[in-house]
């Protein structure tokens, strides 16, 4: 398990090193252009058409936890 910022997430996802992704969606609105982002610019495996497979969606209070697994890369 790795918890980090956009730089480490971008490195792991672009190098296809993540087995699973846990994404928490919280009801916060952030509009600043320089706000931290989950992923940065990168060449992600499969390009923009490679969708991940949803494993679970679970409500935890007012937050939703989404678990994804990468689909096979061609």
C-alpha positions in Angstrom: 0.0 0.0 0.0 1.3 3.5 -0.9 -0.2 6.7 0.2 1.3 9.8 -1.3 0.9 12.7 -3.6 0.5 13.3 -7.3 4.1 12.7 -8.1 4.3 9.1 -6.7 0.8 8.3 -7.9 1.8 9.4 -11.5 5.0 7.4 -11.4 3.3 4.2 -10.2 0.3 4.4 -12.5 2.3 5.4 -15.6 4.7 2.5 -15.1 1.8 0.1 -14.6 3.0 -0.8 -11.1 -0.4 -0.5 -9.3 -2.3 -3.8 -8.6 -5.3 -1.9 -7.2 -6.4 1.6 -6.6 -8.4 2.8 -3.6 -10.0 6.2 -4.3 -11.9 8.2 -1.7 -14.3 10.8 -3.0 -15.2 13.4 -0.4 -17.7 16.2 -0.7 -15.2 19.0 -1.0 -15.0 21.6 -3.8 -11.5 22.8 -4.6 -11.2 25.4 -7.4 -7.7 26.7 -7.2 -5.6 26.0 -10.3 -2.6 25.1 -8.2 -4.4 22.7 -5.9 -2.8 19.3 -5.6 -4.0 16.7 -8.1 -4.2 12.9 -7.9 -2.3 12.4 -11.1 0.0 14.5 -13.2 0.8 14.4 -16.9 2.0 11.0 -18.0 1.9 8.3 -20.6 -0.4 5.8 -18.9 -0.5 2.2 -20.1 -3.3 1.6 -22.6 -3.8 5.3 -23.1 -7.1 7.1 -22.4 -9.2 4.1 -23.6 -7.9 1.6 -21.0 -10.6 1.7 -18.3 -10.1 0.2 -14.9 -12.5 -2.4 -13.4 -14.6 -1.3 -10.4 -14.2 -3.9 -7.6 -16.2 -2.1 -4.9 -18.1 1.1 -4.1 -18.7 1.7 -0.4 -20.2 4.7 1.5 -18.4 5.6 4.7 -20.4 8.5 6.1 -20.4 11.2 3.5 -17.3 9.8 1.7 -17.4 7.1 -1.0 -14.5 4.6 -1.2 -14.0 3.2 -4.7 -11.7 0.2 -5.3 -10.5 -0.3 -8.9 -8.3 -3.0 -10.5 -6.4 -2.1 -13.8 -7.7 -4.0 -16.8 -5.3 -6.1 -18.8 -3.0 -4.0 -20.9 -2.7 -5.0 -24.5 
